[in-house]
Amino acid sequence: MTTFGAAVRRAGGWLPLIGLGALAGTLGALAFPAVLGRAVDEIVAGGDSGRWLAVAAALVALSVLVDLTGTFAGVACVASTTAWLRDRLIRHLLAVGPAGGRRFDTGDLVSRVSGNAGEAAHAGPSLVSVGTALLPPVGSLVLLAYIDIWLAVAFLAGVGLVILVLRTFTRRTAAIVLSYQQIQGRIAARLSESLGGARTIAAAGTVEREQTRVLEPLPELHAEGRRTWEVLSRTSAQAGVVGPLVLVAVLAAGGLALSAGRISPGELFAAGQYAVLGVGLGSLTGVFGGLARARAGARRAGEVLEVEPVGFGTRTLPDGPGALELRGVVVRAGDVTLLDGVDLTVPGGSAVAVVGRSGAGKSMLAGVAARLRDPDEGRVLLDGVPLAELTRDELRAAVACAFERPVLVGDSIADAIGPGLDPDRIHACAKAVHAHEFVSRLPEGYGTALADAPMSGGELQRLGLARAWPAERVLVLDDATSSLDMVTEMQIGQALTGGDRRTRLIVTHRAATAARADLVVWLDGGVVRATGPHERLWDSPDYRAVFQ
């Protein structure tokens, strides 16, 4: 099912109420000219027009009530569908993992989730509006035929022009709205990049250049907005011609019928009202424009939902030391091979350092080992079980990863370390990585809000390490101690390479960290160039150059 169809289905509970309200309003609008026409006839004949005027007043009251009900139902429907679609998008984005999310820029994703999801949520009400928007022309045609067949013929001649105008408007608007939303997403993506690198931009003195880069698509956005108004103004101009022509044709036919005695003055008045009601292009362009925006929004939201989420299996791990094995692992990014046929066995409980020059594939190896992405070829096994076959909870309880630039999430320091963990466990993790000392000095300790806790790069890394510390079998550290001072790094390094019985895969640029490891894996150009103790590899000049 398409995203548009899913949004319509989600709104299903409200749509009957919206549809019934629109139907009642349309029937009231169709009845109103006939009632006023009868009142006119009574006035012309000198009869009692009071009851017909009372009926007209009742129809006005009904119209107000129906409008209020329809507005409430429409707002509630859109709000409910928007919340559902945004929830679905966010859950899906988290499920696709880092590799799937890289297909979109961060700012573009925010635009799709915040803006386009709200537009897509109008799918159901828009469809109902389109359906009920056809009732006034059809009803007007039927009632004009009831009054006099020639009135219907005159009206029908103008309806063909209306259909042609609406078809052109809808087709052009759909393409323009989609293009407009895409350009908005590009601007949002560039703005997100600039905000993330604000310090670098300020330090480099490139603020004006960055402003120019972010706003570069603005002329395109202006052009698409201008095209939108051009289409709308052209349609309005056509409506300004078509509407009066239809009205004149109907009134001319009505005048002839009145002079021939086939209709009454009141019926001529009603015929004029039906002609205006039946060719109301202003309301129809709004309805079809809303449908075009809903389709464009649903399309952009659907592009996110089309990304396959990371799949998990049903298996659990047997008892084991945390032995990690990579068999023929190949990872590609477009035409570039990042890891090429990597075969590696990491003994359970060992500390293994991964070294290599920049671009050698160290972070990709760490990501594959932690299943932050799946290899394009080959398999990764933990204690003999492929990672892809483990349940989500089993995998994440067994394997955790800490990064060079950790992003802390949650309301407080405690949330950032271990959401859902008891305080004693959180404190133990912080103490293990020497984060407890500086956290205890914060105003509210572990309850300090992240926004109120300015931290250095090293302190951030220690909290990132504390968050990964509960891993039961494998701890993957992707250059996660690079910002620590020498003393703290040595203390944590000793904790990692000392009595810890878990398997530790440590990406590092420091020779001292490699020297403390049980085994060193030397990556070069996406392949394993050598493995062995640091002391033995140190004899190679190329190996020594890795740390320079």
C-alpha positions in Angstrom: 0.0 0.0 0.0 1.3 3.5 -0.9 1.9 6.1 1.8 -1.0 8.1 0.4 -3.3 5.1 0.6 -2.1 4.3 4.2 -2.8 7.9 5.3 -6.3 7.6 3.8 -6.9 4.3 5.6 -5.6 5.7 8.9 -8.0 8.6 8.7 -10.9 6.2 8.0 -12.6 6.7 11.3 -13.1 10.4 10.7 -13.8 10.3 7.0 -17.5 9.2 7.3 -18.2 12.2 9.6 -16.3 14.5 7.3 -18.1 13.1 4.2 -21.5 13.2 5.9 -21.0 16.8 6.9 -19.8 17.8 3.4 -22.8 16.0 1.9 -25.3 17.7 4.3 -23.7 21.0 3.5 -23.8 20.4 -0.2 -27.5 19.4 -0.1 -28.3 22.4 2.0 -26.5 24.6 -0.5 -28.4 23.0 -3.4 -31.7 23.4 -1.6 -31.1 27.1 -0.7 -31.6 28.6 -4.2 -34.8 26.6 -4.7 -36.2 27.8 -1.3 -35.3 31.4 -2.0 -36.8 31.0 -5.5 -40.1 29.9 -3.9 -39.9 32.9 -1.6 -39.5 35.2 -4.6 -42.5 33.6 -6.3 -44.6 34.2 -3.2 -43.5 37.8 -3.0 -44.2 38.4 -6.7 -47.7 36.7 -6.3 -48.4 38.6 -3.1 -48.6 35.4 -1.1 -47.0 34.4 2.3 -43.3 34.1 1.9 -42.6 33.8 5.6 -42.5 30.1 5.8 -40.0 29.9 2.9 -37.8 32.5 4.5 -37.9 30.5 7.7 -36.8 27.4 5.8 -34.0 29.5 4.3 -32.9 30.6 7.8 -33.0 27.0 8.9 -30.8 26.0 6.0 -28.3 28.8 6.9 -28.2 27.5 10.5 -27.7 24.0 9.3 -24.8 25.2 7.0 -23.1 26.9 10.0 -23.5 23.7 12.1 -22.2 21.5 9.4 -19.2 23.8 8.8 -18.3 23.7 12.5 -18.6 19.9 12.6 -16.6 19.5 9.4 -13.9 21.8 10.6 -13.6 20.0 13.9 -13.5 16.6 12.3 -11.0 17.7 9.7 -8.6 19.2 12.2 -8.9 16.2 14.5 -8.4 13.8 11.5 -5.3 15.6 10.2 -3.8 16.0 13.7 -4.3 12.3 14.4 -2.9 11.2 11.0 0.0 13.5 11.3 1.0 12.1 14.7 0.7 8.6 13.4 2.7 9.2 10.3 5.5 11.1 12.1 5.6 8.3 14.7 5.9 5.7 11.9 8.6 7.7 10.1 10.7 8.2 13.2 10.4 4.5 14.2 11.3 3.5 10.6 14.3 5.8 10.6 15.6 4.3 13.8 14.9 0.8 12.4 16.8 1.3 9.2 20.0 2.0 11.1 22.9 4.3 10.3 23.6 2.8 6.8 20.0 3.3 5.6 19.7 6.8 7.1 22.7 8.0 5.2 20.6 8.1 2.0 19.1 11.3 3.2 20.6 14.5 4.6 19.6 15.3 8.2 17.9 18.5 7.4 16.0 16.9 4.5 14.8 14.2 6.9 13.6 16.8 9.3 11.7 18.5 6.5 10.1 15.2 5.5 9.1 14.3 9.0 7.9 17.7 10.2 6.5 19.3 7.1 5.8 16.7 4.4 4.1 14.3 6.9 1.7 17.0 7.9 0.8 17.6 4.2 0.4 13.9 3.6 -2.0 13.7 6.5 -4.5 15.7 4.5 -4.8 12.7 2.1 -8.1 11.4 3.5 -9.9 14.8 3.9 -8.6 15.9 0.5 -10.1 12.8 -1.2 -13.4 13.4 0.5 -13.3 17.1 -0.5 -12.7 16.1 -4.1 -15.6 13.7 -4.1 -18.0 16.1 -2.5 -16.7 19.0 -4.7 -18.2 17.1 -7.7 -21.7 17.2 -6.1 -22.5 20.9 -6.6 -21.9 20.8 -10.4 -23.8 17.5 -10.7 -26.6 18.7 -8.4 -26.9 22.0 -10.2 -27.1 20.2 -13.6 -29.9 18.0 -12.3 -31.9 20.8 -10.8 -31.5 23.0 -13.8 -32.8 20.2 -16.0 -35.7 19.8 -13.5 -36.5 23.5 -13.9 -36.0 23.5 -17.7 -34.0 21.3 -20.0 -32.5 24.2 -21.9 -31.1 25.6 -18.8 -29.2 22.4 -18.3 -28.0 22.4 -21.9 -26.6 26.0 -21.5 -24.9 25.0 -18.2 -23.4 21.8 -19.6 -21.7 23.7 -22.4 -19.7 25.7 -19.8 -18.9 22.7 -17.6 -16.6 21.3 -20.3 -14.5 24.4 -20.0 -14.4 24.1 -16.2 -13.2 20.5 -16.5 -10.4 21.5 -18.9 -9.2 24.3 -16.6 -9.2 22.0 -13.5 -7.3 19.3 -15.3 -4.6 21.6 -16.4 -4.4 23.2 -13.0 -4.1 19.9 -11.1 -1.4 18.5 -13.4 0.8 21.6 -13.2 0.3 22.1 -9.5 1.3 18.5 -8.6 4.6 18.9 -10.4 5.3 22.3 -8.9 4.5 21.4 -5.4 6.7 18.3 -5.4 9.6 20.4 -6.8 9.0 23.1 -4.2 9.1 20.5 -1.4 12.3 19.0 -2.7 14.1 22.4 -2.8 12.9 23.1 0.7 14.5 19.8 1.8 17.8 20.8 0.2 17.9 24.1 2.0 17.0 22.4 5.3 19.8 19.8 4.7 22.4 22.6 4.1 21.2 24.5 7.1 21.5 21.4 9.3 25.1 20.9 8.1 26.0 24.5 8.9 24.5 24.4 12.4 26.4 21.3 13.1 29.7 22.9 12.0 29.0 26.4 13.4 32.3 26.5 15.4 34.4 25.4 12.4 32.7 28.0 10.1 33.2 30.8 12.7 36.8 29.8 13.2 37.5 29.7 9.5 35.9 33.1 8.9 33.6 31.7 6.2 30.2 32.8 7.6 29.2 34.8 4.5 30.3 32.1 2.2 28.3 29.5 4.2 25.3 31.8 4.1 25.6 31.9 0.3 25.9 28.1 0.1 22.9 27.5 2.3 20.7 30.0 0.4 21.9 29.1 -3.0 18.7 27.1 -3.9 16.6 30.1 -2.8 16.2 31.4 -6.4 15.0 28.0 -7.5 12.5 28.0 -4.6 11.4 31.5 -5.6 10.9 30.4 -9.2 8.8 27.4 -8.1 6.7 29.6 -5.9 6.3 32.1 -8.7 5.2 29.2 -11.0 2.6 28.3 -8.4 1.2 31.8 -8.3 1.3 32.0 -12.1 -0.7 28.7 -12.4 -3.2 30.0 -9.8 -3.5 33.4 -11.3 -4.0 31.9 -14.8 -6.7 29.6 -13.4 -8.3 32.5 -11.6 -8.3 34.6 -14.8 -9.9 31.7 -16.7 -12.4 31.3 -13.9 -13.2 35.0 -14.3 -14.1 34.4 -17.9 -15.7 30.9 -17.7 -17.9 31.6 -14.7 -19.6 34.7 -16.0 -20.0 33.1 -19.5 -21.9 30.1 -18.0 -24.0 32.5 -15.8 -24.9 34.7 -18.9 -25.7 31.5 -20.9 -28.0 30.1 -18.2 -29.7 33.5 -17.6 -30.2 34.0 -21.3 -31.8 30.6 -21.6 -33.8 31.3 -18.5 -35.0 34.7 -19.8 -36.3 33.0 -22.9 -38.0 30.3 -20.8 -39.5 33.0 -18.6 -40.8 35.0 -21.6 -42.3 31.7 -22.9 -44.0 31.1 -19.6 -42.1 27.8 -19.0 -40.5 29.0 -15.7 -41.4 31.5 -13.0 -39.3 34.5 -11.8 -38.3 32.5 -8.7 -37.1 29.7 -10.8 -35.0 32.1 -12.9 -33.5 33.4 -9.7 -32.7 29.8 -8.6 -31.2 29.0 -12.0 -28.8 31.9 -11.7 -27.7 30.7 -8.3 -27.2 27.1 -9.6 -25.1 28.4 -12.4 -22.8 30.2 -10.0 -22.7 27.3 -7.6 -22.0 24.7 -10.3 -19.0 26.5 -11.8 -17.4 27.7 -8.6 -13.7 27.3 -9.7 -12.4 29.2 -6.7 -13.3 26.4 -4.3 -12.5 23.6 -6.8 -8.9 24.9 -7.3 -8.4 25.0 -3.6 -9.6 21.4 -3.3 -7.5 20.1 -6.1 -4.5 22.1 -4.9 -4.8 20.5 -1.5 -5.0 17.0 -3.0 -1.8 17.8 -5.0 0.1 18.9 -1.9 -1.1 15.8 0.0 0.1 13.5 -2.8 3.5 15.3 -3.0 3.9 15.1 0.8 3.0 11.4 0.8 5.5 10.7 -2.0 8.4 12.3 0.0 7.4 10.5 3.2 7.0 7.3 1.2 10.6 7.6 -0.1 11.8 7.3 3.5 9.5 4.3 4.3 10.7 2.5 1.2 14.2 2.1 2.8 14.4 -1.5 4.1 14.8 -1.6 7.9 17.6 -3.7 9.5 16.2 -7.2 9.9 16.8 -9.4 13.0 16.6 -13.1 13.6 15.1 -15.2 16.3 18.2 -16.9 17.7 20.0 -16.4 21.0 23.6 -16.9 21.8 25.0 -20.1 23.4 27.4 -19.9 26.3 30.7 -18.6 25.0 33.6 -16.2 25.5 32.6 -13.7 22.9 34.6 -15.0 20.0 34.2 -12.8 17.0 34.7 -14.0 13.4 34.6 -12.2 10.1 34.4 -14.5 7.0 35.0 -13.0 3.5 33.6 -9.6 4.6 33.2 -7.1 1.7 31.7 -3.6 2.2 31.2 -1.2 -0.7 30.0 2.4 -1.0 29.0 2.9 -4.6 32.0 2.0 -6.7 34.4 2.1 -3.8 35.4 -1.0 -1.9 35.9 -0.1 1.8 36.6 -3.7 3.1 37.8 -6.3 0.6 37.5 -10.0 1.6 38.4 -9.5 5.3 38.9 -12.8 7.1 39.5 -12.3 10.8 39.1 -14.3 14.0 39.1 -12.4 17.3 39.6 -14.8 20.2 37.0 -14.5 22.9 38.0 -12.4 25.9 41.0 -10.8 24.1 41.8 -7.2 23.6 42.4 -6.5 19.9 43.7 -3.2 18.5 42.8 -2.2 15.0 45.3 0.2 13.4 45.9 1.7 10.0 46.2 4.9 8.1 43.3 7.2 7.6 40.8 5.6 5.1 42.2 2.1 5.7 38.7 0.8 6.8 39.1 0.8 10.6 35.7 2.4 11.4 33.9 0.3 8.8 35.4 -2.8 10.4 34.2 -1.6 13.8 30.7 -0.9 12.4 30.4 -4.3 10.8 31.6 -6.0 14.0 28.9 -4.1 16.0 26.4 -4.7 13.2 25.8 -1.0 12.6 25.7 -2.1 9.0 25.7 -5.4 7.2 28.5 -6.4 4.8 27.6 -6.6 1.1 29.3 -10.0 1.1 30.5 -12.4 3.8 29.3 -13.0 7.4 30.1 -11.9 10.9 29.7 -14.4 13.7 29.6 -14.2 17.4 30.3 -17.4 19.3 29.4 -19.3 16.1 26.1 -17.5 15.5 25.7 -15.0 12.6 24.9 -11.5 13.9 22.0 -11.2 11.5 20.3 -14.2 13.0 20.2 -12.8 16.5 17.2 -11.1 18.0 17.6 -7.3 18.5 17.7 -7.6 22.3 20.2 -10.4 22.2 22.5 -8.6 19.9 22.4 -5.2 21.7 22.9 -6.8 25.1 25.9 -8.7 23.8 27.6 -6.0 21.7 28.0 -2.3 22.3 30.0 0.4 20.5 31.6 3.7 21.6 32.6 6.4 19.2 35.2 9.1 18.7 32.4 11.8 18.7 29.6 10.4 20.8 26.1 12.0 20.6 24.4 12.0 23.9 20.6 11.6 24.0 18.2 11.8 26.9 17.1 14.5 29.4 19.9 14.0 31.9 23.4 12.6 32.4 21.9 9.4 33.8 19.7 9.0 30.7 22.7 9.5 28.5 24.6 6.7 30.2 21.9 4.1 30.6 18.2 4.8 30.0 16.3 2.4 32.1 19.3 1.2 34.2 19.2 1.4 38.0 21.3 4.2 39.6 23.9 1.7 41.0 24.5 0.3 37.6 24.9 3.7 36.1 27.3 4.8 38.8 29.4 1.6 38.3 29.6 2.2 34.5 30.7 5.8 35.1 33.3 4.8 37.7 34.7 2.2 35.3 35.6 4.8 32.7 36.5 7.5 35.2 33.5 9.7 34.5 32.1 9.6 38.0 34.6 12.2 39.2 33.5 15.0 36.9 29.8 14.0 36.9 29.7 14.3 40.7 30.9 17.9 40.4 27.9 18.9 38.2 25.1 20.9 39.9 22.6 18.0 40.0 25.1 15.2 39.6 23.7 12.4 37.4 20.4 14.3 37.3 21.9 17.3 35.6 20.2 18.1 32.3 22.4 17.6 29.3 21.8 21.2 28.2 23.1 22.4 31.5 26.3 20.2 31.5 29.0 21.8 29.2 31.6 19.1 28.7 35.0 18.8 27.0 35.6 16.3 24.2 37.3 13.9 26.7 34.3 14.1 29.1 31.9 13.4 26.3 34.0 10.4 25.3 34.0 9.0 28.8 30.2 9.2 28.9 30.1 7.5 25.5 32.3 4.7 27.0 30.1 4.5 30.1 27.0 4.1 27.8 28.7 1.1 26.0 30.2 -0.4 29.1 27.3 -2.8 30.0 28.0 -4.9 26.9 28.1 -8.5 28.0 30.4 -10.1 25.4 31.9 -7.6 22.9 32.9 -4.0 23.4 33.8 -2.1 20.2 35.7 1.2 20.6 36.0 3.3 17.4 38.8 5.6 18.4 36.7 6.3 21.5 39.6 7.5 23.7 41.3 9.9 21.3 40.3 13.0 23.2 41.3 11.8 26.6 44.3 13.1 28.4 47.2 10.7 28.7 46.6 9.8 32.4 42.9 9.1 31.9 43.5 7.3 28.6 46.1 5.1 30.4 43.7 4.3 33.3 40.9 3.4 30.9 43.3 1.5 28.7 44.5 -0.6 31.7 40.8 -1.3 32.5 40.2 -2.4 29.0 43.3 -4.6 28.5 43.6 -5.8 32.1 41.2 -8.1 33.9 38.2 -7.5 31.6 37.0 -10.8 30.3 35.0 -9.4 27.4 36.2 -9.3 23.8 37.4 -5.8 23.1 37.9 -4.5 19.5 39.7 -1.2 19.9 40.3 1.1 16.9 43.2 3.4 17.8 45.9 5.7 16.5 48.1 5.4 19.6 51.0 3.0 19.7 50.7 2.7 23.5 47.2 1.4 23.2 48.3 -1.1 20.5 51.2 -2.2 22.7 48.8 -3.1 25.6 46.5 -5.2 23.3 46.7 -9.0 23.1 46.6 -8.8 19.3 46.9 -6.1 16.6 45.1 -6.1 13.3 46.8 -3.9 10.7 44.4 -2.7 8.0 45.7 -1.2 4.8 43.4 -0.2 1.9 40.5 -2.3 3.2 42.4 -5.5 3.6 44.2 -7.1 6.6 47.8 -6.6 5.9 49.0 -8.3 9.0 48.0 -9.5 12.5 50.2 -10.2 15.5 51.6 -8.7 18.7 52.6 -5.1 18.5 56.2 -5.9 19.3 56.6 -8.1 16.3 54.8 -5.8 13.9 56.9 -2.8 15.1 59.8 -4.2 13.2 58.1 -3.1 9.9 58.8 0.6 8.9 55.4 0.8 7.3 53.8 -0.3 10.5 55.7 2.3 12.5 54.6 4.9 9.9 51.0 4.3 10.8 51.5 6.0 14.2 53.4 9.0 12.8 
